[in-house]
Amino acid sequence: MTAPEPHEEDVPTRERILREASRLFARKGYHGTSTREIAEAVEIRQPSLFHHFPSKRDIMAELIDIDHGESSIVAARQAAGTGSAALRLYRYLVWDIAFICRCAYDLTAVELIVDDPIFADKMTNRDALVAARRSMIEQAIDSGEFVSVDADLAEKAVVWILRGDIADTAGRPVPDADLIADQLASFILRALLRDASQLEEIRAAGPVIQASNDPNP
């Protein structure tokens, strides 16, 4: 049984700031949103907001870390693994899509702002994530699991699907996250596999991924 969502008053102020700011950033854009508007949405005063985050940039920087931090670790681990690259890509995709579906933040604006020079210091995780996805695709092409396709184009197609999922959920966690994750990951794999009949075998292998903070990876 899924635990009930906490009442808004039970959510810590810092968490409420991130949630409301993410929604405002998605609706009005990062540059079009003020800290006053964020404070008003959270129903606190600006000094209280600055107690948790020194600036608007710090709020967005944390949202960027949430979007790319754990995902880049999971993707890098799968890219460095052995065995079927198609299976490893599937496992990463299921993890990342389920994460998006359960996320309490609207990360739409993150995907639009991350290339802004003011967030240049936040590019490391995003670049690592892109490189890991591309590596798994290249490995699967080289092994003959995937059709011969431009790996960069395939990786970008994956990004477009992930961004679509972000826009669709918009920070509203959905109850069937695992089902959606499997369906979208399967859609991507079906388009890339040289032999589509292998998809069921890949799905049956299971999307088991240990968390990055697991002491026994």
N, C-alpha and C positions, 0 to 999 in steps of 0.2 A: 504494500500500500504506500502511495506517495505521501510524504509529509505535507501538511497544509502550508500554504504560503504565509509567512509572518505578516501581521498587521503592519501598516505603514509606520505607526508610532513605535513599533518594536524594532524597526530597521535602524541601525546606527546612522548618525548624521553623515559621516563620511561616505557611507554607501549610498545614502539618498542623494547626496551631491553628485556622485558619479552617475547615478541613474537619470536624474533630472537634467544634468548637463548633457548627457549623451542624447537625450531626446531633443533638447533645444538645438544642439549642434546639428542633428540630423534635419531638423525642420528649418532652421535659420542660417545654417552654416557656422563654421567656427568663428570666422571674422565678424559675422553678423550678430553674434551672441555676446552679451555683456555679463560681467560677474554679478551685476545688480539683478539681472533677469534670472540668473541661476539661483541666487539667494532667495528671491521672491518665490520661485517655483518650489524651493525646499522649505519655504516659510521660516527662514532664519535671516538675521541681519548680515550685512557684508563682512563686518569684523569676525563674525562666527565662521563664515565661509573661509576667510583668510587664515583662520586658526588651523583649518584642516588642509588647505591648499594655498600656498603663497601667491599663486597667480592662476589665471585662466589656462595658461600654457601647461602648468603642472597638472591640471585636471585632464587635459587632452593627452598629455604624455602618459599618464597612467592608463587611460583607455587604450592607447596604442600598445602599451605593454600587455594589457589584458588580451588584446586581439592577436598579437603576434608572439608573445613570450612562450607560453606553453606549446602552442602549435608548432613553433620552429623547433623546439626540443623533440617533440614527438616525431615530426617529419624527418629530422636529422637522424634519429635513432633508426627509423625504418629504412632510410636511404643507405645507412651503413651496415644494414643487416645482410644476411645470406639467404639463399633460397630464392623462391619466386619473387621477382620484382613486382609483378602484377598483384600478387597477394599482399605484398608490403604496401603498395600504393593504396590498395583497397582498404587495408586496415587503418592507414593514416586518414584517408578520406572519411571513413565512418566515424573515427574519433573526432575529427575537426567539424564535420557537419553536425554531429550530435552536440558538440560544444556550442556551436552557434545557435542551435535550436533551443538550448537550455539557458542561453545567456540572458541576464537581466538588463543588459545594456544595449541600446541601439547603436551599433558600430558602423552604421552607414557613413557617417562623416569621417570616421577614421580612414576608410579606404580612399576618401577624396583628398584628405589633408596630408597624408603621410609623406608625400613627395615634396611638400612645402619646405623650403630651405630652413625655416625656423625649427624644423624637427629633424634636421640632418643627423643628429646624434641618436635618433631612434631607428635608423635604417638598418642596423646590424641584424636584428632579428628578422625583419622583413626580407632582407637579402638572403639570409640563411634559409628561410622558409622557401623562397623561390628556387634557390639552388638545389635544395633537397627534393622538391617535387620534380624539378627537371631531371635530376639525377636518376630518380626511380623510373621516370618515363624512358630515359635513354637506355637504362639497364634492360628494361623490358623489350625495347626495340632491338637491342643488340642480341638478346637471348632468343629472339624470334617469337616472343609471347605477343608483342604488339605489332600492328602493321607498320610499315615504313612511313613515318610521318615526321614533319618538322617538330622537334621536341619543344622548341620555344612556343610555337603556335599551340601545341597541345596543352602546355602548362598555362598559357593565357586563357584557353578555353575552360580549364579547371577553375581559374580565378573568376571568370565571368559567372560560372555556376555558383561558386561560393558567395560572391557578392550578391547574386540574386537571392540566395537563401538569407543573407543578412538583411537585405531590404524587405524580404517577405515576412520575416519574424519580427524585425524592428524592435528587439528588446522585449518581446512578449513570449516568454517560454511556452513551448507547445508540449502537450502531454505525450505525443507519439514521436518524440525525437529520434528514438532508435529506428523506428520504421522508416521515417523520412531519410535518415542517414543511410540506411541500407539501400533504399530505392535510388537516391541520387548517386551514391557511389557505384551502384550496379549500372546505372545509366552511363556513367563516364567510362567504366571498364568495358561495357558492351561495345561502345563506339571505338575503342582502341584495340581490343583483342583481335588477333589474327583468326583465332578459332573461338567464336562466341559460345560454343558449347562448354568451354572451360569455366565460364562464369559461375555455374552452379557449384563446381568443385571449389572455387575460390571462396564463394560465400559460405560454403559448408565448413571451411577451415576456421571460420570465426574471426571476428575483429578484436581479438584479445590484445590489448596494449597496456603495459604497466605505466603508471604515472611517473612523471619525471623525477619526483621526489622519493620514489620507491628505493629503499636502501639495498635491495637485491635485484637489480635490473637483469 
